[in-house]
Amino acid sequence: MTTQRSTGRGRRRITARQVVALVVAVLALVFVLQNRDPVGVHLFTLTLSAPLWLLLVVMIAVGLLLGVVLTRRR
């Protein structure tokens, strides 16, 4: 019976890109949590009143979706 030693090949390293993404995500979360007042948004003839945090979360989600769609490899 033999035993196997871990050589470290299964470990993943955190890249600089992941660190930057995490920092940006934390900053976005802090920004959203600090801006919770209701606001009015005007788009053409439509006026929407909603909490600012909800609008910020929607805009972040739209930005992430666009980033994924536009940078997807073929």
TORBATI-608774 format. One record per residue (C-alpha): residue number from 1; residue in one letter; x, y, z. Coordinates in nm, 2 decimals, always signed. Example, Ala and Ser with C-alpha at 12.3 -4.5 7.8 and 13.67 -1.06 7.14 Angstrom:
+-----+------+--------+--------+--------+
! seq ! type !     xx !     yy !     zz !
+-----+------+--------+--------+--------+
!   1 !    A !  +1.23 !  -0.45 !  +0.78 !
!   2 !    S !  +1.37 !  -0.11 !  +0.71 !
+-----+------+--------+--------+--------+
***
This chain:
+-----+------+--------+--------+--------+
! seq ! type !     xx !     yy !     zz !
+-----+------+--------+--------+--------+
!   1 !    M !  +0.00 !  +0.00 !  +0.00 !
!   2 !    T !  +0.14 !  +0.34 !  -0.10 !
!   3 !    T !  +0.05 !  +0.68 !  +0.02 !
!   4 !    Q !  +0.03 !  +0.98 !  -0.20 !
!   5 !    R !  +0.16 !  +1.32 !  -0.09 !
!   6 !    S !  +0.00 !  +1.64 !  -0.21 !
!   7 !    T !  +0.23 !  +1.82 !  -0.45 !
!   8 !    G !  +0.02 !  +2.14 !  -0.46 !
!   9 !    R !  -0.09 !  +2.08 !  -0.81 !
!  10 !    G !  -0.46 !  +2.08 !  -0.71 !
!  11 !    R !  -0.44 !  +2.42 !  -0.54 !
!  12 !    R !  -0.55 !  +2.73 !  -0.72 !
!  13 !    R !  -0.38 !  +3.06 !  -0.69 !
!  14 !    I !  -0.57 !  +3.38 !  -0.66 !
!  15 !    T !  -0.48 !  +3.60 !  -0.96 !
!  16 !    A !  -0.45 !  +3.98 !  -0.96 !
!  17 !    R !  -0.77 !  +3.99 !  -1.17 !
!  18 !    Q !  -0.97 !  +3.81 !  -0.90 !
!  19 !    V !  -0.84 !  +4.04 !  -0.63 !
!  20 !    V !  -0.94 !  +4.35 !  -0.83 !
!  21 !    A !  -1.28 !  +4.20 !  -0.90 !
!  22 !    L !  -1.33 !  +4.13 !  -0.53 !
!  23 !    V !  -1.22 !  +4.48 !  -0.43 !
!  24 !    V !  -1.46 !  +4.63 !  -0.69 !
!  25 !    A !  -1.74 !  +4.41 !  -0.57 !
!  26 !    V !  -1.69 !  +4.50 !  -0.20 !
!  27 !    L !  -1.68 !  +4.87 !  -0.30 !
!  28 !    A !  -2.00 !  +4.84 !  -0.50 !
!  29 !    L !  -2.17 !  +4.66 !  -0.21 !
!  30 !    V !  -2.06 !  +4.94 !  +0.04 !
!  31 !    F !  -2.18 !  +5.21 !  -0.21 !
!  32 !    V !  -2.52 !  +5.03 !  -0.25 !
!  33 !    L !  -2.56 !  +4.99 !  +0.13 !
!  34 !    Q !  -2.49 !  +5.36 !  +0.19 !
!  35 !    N !  -2.74 !  +5.48 !  -0.07 !
!  36 !    R !  -3.08 !  +5.36 !  +0.04 !
!  37 !    D !  -3.30 !  +5.67 !  +0.00 !
!  38 !    P !  -3.59 !  +5.66 !  -0.24 !
!  39 !    V !  -3.53 !  +5.84 !  -0.57 !
!  40 !    G !  -3.72 !  +5.93 !  -0.88 !
!  41 !    V !  -3.59 !  +5.82 !  -1.22 !
!  42 !    H !  -3.71 !  +5.98 !  -1.54 !
!  43 !    L !  -3.69 !  +5.79 !  -1.87 !
!  44 !    F !  -3.86 !  +5.96 !  -2.15 !
!  45 !    T !  -4.22 !  +6.00 !  -2.03 !
!  46 !    L !  -4.19 !  +5.73 !  -1.76 !
!  47 !    T !  -4.12 !  +5.83 !  -1.40 !
!  48 !    L !  -4.02 !  +5.55 !  -1.16 !
!  49 !    S !  -3.98 !  +5.60 !  -0.78 !
!  50 !    A !  -3.77 !  +5.33 !  -0.61 !
!  51 !    P !  -3.50 !  +5.29 !  -0.35 !
!  52 !    L !  -3.16 !  +5.39 !  -0.48 !
!  53 !    W !  -3.01 !  +5.06 !  -0.36 !
!  54 !    L !  -3.24 !  +4.87 !  -0.59 !
!  55 !    L !  -3.16 !  +5.08 !  -0.89 !
!  56 !    L !  -2.79 !  +5.05 !  -0.82 !
!  57 !    V !  -2.82 !  +4.67 !  -0.79 !
!  58 !    V !  -3.01 !  +4.66 !  -1.12 !
!  59 !    M !  -2.75 !  +4.87 !  -1.29 !
!  60 !    I !  -2.46 !  +4.66 !  -1.16 !
!  61 !    A !  -2.64 !  +4.34 !  -1.28 !
!  62 !    V !  -2.69 !  +4.50 !  -1.63 !
!  63 !    G !  -2.32 !  +4.59 !  -1.64 !
!  64 !    L !  -2.21 !  +4.24 !  -1.54 !
!  65 !    L !  -2.44 !  +4.09 !  -1.80 !
!  66 !    L !  -2.31 !  +4.32 !  -2.07 !
!  67 !    G !  -1.95 !  +4.24 !  -1.96 !
!  68 !    V !  -2.01 !  +3.87 !  -1.98 !
!  69 !    V !  -2.19 !  +3.89 !  -2.32 !
!  70 !    L !  -1.94 !  +4.12 !  -2.48 !
!  71 !    T !  -1.63 !  +3.94 !  -2.36 !
!  72 !    R !  -1.74 !  +3.58 !  -2.41 !
!  73 !    R !  -1.50 !  +3.38 !  -2.62 !
!  74 !    R !  -1.62 !  +3.20 !  -2.93 !
+-----+------+--------+--------+--------+
***
